[in-house]
Amino acid sequence: MKSYLKSEMARAAGVSYRTFQRWLQQQSEQLSQFGVMPRTQLIPAKAAQWICGQYGIDEGEL
C-alpha cells in the first residue's frame, strides 16, 4: 500500500469528498495516531490501509 490523497480515497469509496471528510472526523482520535490531522491531504500508507479496513474500501480500486 502507498500514500493516497483524500480525494482519491473518497472516489474509491464511492462517496463525495465532503462525506469522506465527515467519516474521517468521526475517527479523528485514531487517525491522529497515524499523523493524520483534519487538514492533511496526503494520507500515509499505514493510515490508508486502516481506513480501507474500517470503511470497506477495496485497495485494488485505489
C-alpha positions in Angstrom: 0.0 0.0 0.0 1.2 3.6 -0.7 0.1 7.0 0.4 -3.1 8.4 -1.2 -4.9 11.8 -1.4 -8.1 12.1 0.4 -9.9 12.8 -2.9 -8.6 9.5 -4.3 -9.8 7.5 -1.4 -13.2 9.2 -1.5 -13.5 8.3 -5.2 -12.6 4.7 -4.4 -15.2 4.6 -1.6 -17.8 5.9 -4.0 -18.7 9.0 -1.9 -18.2 12.7 -2.1 -15.1 14.3 -0.7 -17.3 16.1 1.9 -18.8 12.8 3.1 -15.4 11.2 3.3 -14.2 14.1 5.4 -17.1 13.5 7.7 -16.2 9.9 8.0 -12.7 10.8 8.9 -13.9 13.4 11.5 -15.6 10.6 13.4 -12.3 8.7 13.6 -10.1 11.7 14.4 -8.6 10.2 17.6 -7.4 7.1 15.8 -6.2 9.0 12.7 -4.2 11.4 14.8 -2.1 8.4 16.0 -1.2 7.9 12.3 -0.3 11.5 12.0 -3.4 12.5 10.0 -4.8 15.8 11.0 -8.1 17.4 9.7 -6.2 19.5 7.1 -3.9 16.6 6.0 -4.4 16.0 2.2 -2.0 13.1 1.7 -2.9 10.0 3.8 0.2 8.0 4.8 0.3 4.3 3.8 -0.5 2.9 7.3 -3.4 5.2 7.8 -4.7 4.5 4.3 -4.7 0.8 5.0 -6.5 1.3 8.3 -9.1 3.5 6.6 -9.7 0.9 3.9 -10.3 -1.8 6.5 -12.7 0.5 8.5 -14.8 1.5 5.6 -14.6 -1.5 3.3 -12.7 0.3 0.6 -11.2 -2.1 -1.9 -7.5 -1.4 -2.0 -7.4 -2.6 -5.7 -9.6 0.4 -6.7 -7.0 2.9 -5.4 
